[in-house]
Amino acid sequence: MSDRKIGLIGVGLMGHGIATNIVRHGHSLAVLEHAGNQPLDALKAAGVRTFGSARELAAEVDVLLLCVTGSPQVEAVLLGDGGVLQGLRRGAIVIDCSTAIPSSTERLAGVVAEAGGRFMDAAMTRTPKEAAEGRLNLLVGAETALFDECRPLLACFAENITHCGPVGSGHRMKLLHNYVSLGSVALIAEAAACAQRAGVAAEVFIDVLAKGGGGGTALERLRPFLLSQDPSGLRFSMANAFKDLGYYATMARDSGAAGTIAEGVRQTLATAVEEGDPQALLPQLVAWLAQQGAAG
């Protein structure tokens, strides 16, 4: 990978950390100019080139990473006018680090293959902090040979890299992970709102859960908000959580799997997004649920 030209579309909160670590490891990097990017000054100063269209960027790189919001954005950037497929080099590799619907991922992999390229999904877990530190977790769906070929590049920005199976497997595992992770946060948030309404002190609520079956990552991410109304323990918006639960519900339906509990979480998030601030961070779900209880 050391002599490959690398491209990245989506220099947001996660993508900026990925880009920084790719450059830090000595790779040549080019990115797409986009209004949703984080400031590019430091990257440009480090020699990162920018392009005005996905087509132009794809024509200049051997490996292209996508780090966008979800399946509609992935499809648009690949298939749209001025998109990646209009400039993709034969033999080039597309690595989709976004959160996406697996059935869309599998279809796009076929389209990329027809255009002479290769495709893998490398869904991310963890937060922008770990992205900046080069310590993401990656869940990869790809043929074994392609996985082995790309692993050195992925290791530039990831601490744990799991080969989940063929194309689409990474995105499936990401949705399973996010359902468990976000669903656990939502469950504890609802319990915390109930505790607040019932007059149970936040310190007591946290202490008892932490010493028993309620302890773990979800509680720790909520802890700063429960104690001091600081939502930064989980920098993940209500809108993104709702989107991911919707993708999980689609996957569950496609698989014929049970989904009653997931639908309850999805409906809670749907109402919070509709009636509250979609960009509020997920720990703020506690306050919204407490207000709903008061209104009722």
Disulfide bonds with the S-S distance in Angstrom:
none
